[in-house]
Amino acid sequence: VPRRIDADERRRDIAARAAALVARNGTEGLSFRSLAAAGGVSTTSITHYFADKKALLQSAYHAAVDQARVRVAELPGEDDPGRLAALCEAVLPLDPPRSDNWRTWLAFFGLAVSEPDMTQVQRRRVTGHRALLAEAVRAGQRLGTVHPGREAEREARALLALTHGIAVEAAFDPDDWPADRQRDLVARHVAGLARPE
Amino acid sequence: VPRRIDADERRRDIAARAAALVARNGTEGLSFRSLAAAGGVSTTSITHYFADKKALLQSAYHAAVDQARVRVAELPGEDDPGRLAALCEAVLPLDPPRSDNWRTWLAFFGLAVSEPDMTQVQRRRVTGHRALLAEAVRAGQRLGTVHPGREAEREARALLALTHGIAVEAAFDPDDWPADRQRDLVARHVAGLARPE
């Protein structure tokens, strides 16, 4: 049904534009009007696809999550010893697109504090990525890059927390966190997993 | 000049009440009116101390920072081997007051994305706390609890990023991050610093 596919694509395109606007101007800077003024889409088509600002905001958040998901899907598989670090790098603000994703997410943290459904989305994002990391830790144990005595769930939790901490700090202070420094800290942590705890 | 001291105290009290309201309802839930409605302060005294909502918001953010600063000031000194972990625990959401501080800060992340002066405040908070951690790492090296070959600035950076990552995840999902689990992850990381990298 090509028509439906076009509609989904159009909706996703608007959501991605909204995410980029939130990354620049925060959630308060997003409105049907400001999005149309940013170019590429008319208020008529925005109102066609989104009932209100809240629906647009949620789709913008999901657009940033989807962009990260695409990066994760393109990563090397479980038999690649680089997968563990790569899973972290997929969500680190190492380049402008990933920095924009983080600025969008941070803008939403402000809403998530008081909006239970946004909090739920945020929780699922954490537990989903943590599960992928735990699988990669276990794969590393099979490959010999992670010490067999280490507890996969706990190591995944620590590694994701480290990654999120770097990302949040780097999003506010990119000069303090050049890409090499972000990668180096993750690489050292991952290398340490080869030793017993 | 007791009169001035009273005024400063009154201003700080209002800011602390505003911070608590932001922790519950986000920055959009804070107004002169909603703060007065929450009790303990009249709109007249709020308008006496704060020019506009932005000034009130910034003071609320600083009130949460000041609460963390008081906890840090009460910590054991540099000759105490527990100082390194304690510096992290001072900013982890281990109990309701610290969880509230984080909910206030997260609410502000949304504003900081688009407000350069809030971004500056956020940067200073990170670099200030990181400097305290680096001092504690060097003290640990003198005390023998941190391996002498480790690089203090880098270890401080990693430890603060881990702490911030735990805190951000825990603020959105307290059930997933009971206090013991937060402490355990930091304690394991700190214990690992005794070994060579």
Interface residues (C-beta under 8 A of the other chain):
Chain A: V22 A23 R24 N25 G26 T27 E28 G29 R103 L106 A107 F108 F109 G110 L111 A112 V113 S114 E115 T119 Q122 R123 V126 T127 R154 R157 A158 L160 A161 L162 T163 H164 G165 I166 V168 E169 A171 F172 D173 D176 L185 R188 H189 G192 R195 E197
Chain B: V22 A23 R24 N25 G26 T27 E28 G29 R103 L106 A107 F108 F109 G110 L111 A112 V113 S114 E115 T119 Q122 R123 V126 T127 R154 R157 A158 L160 A161 L162 T163 H164 G165 I166 V168 E169 A171 F172 D173 D176 L185 R188 H189 G192 R195 E197
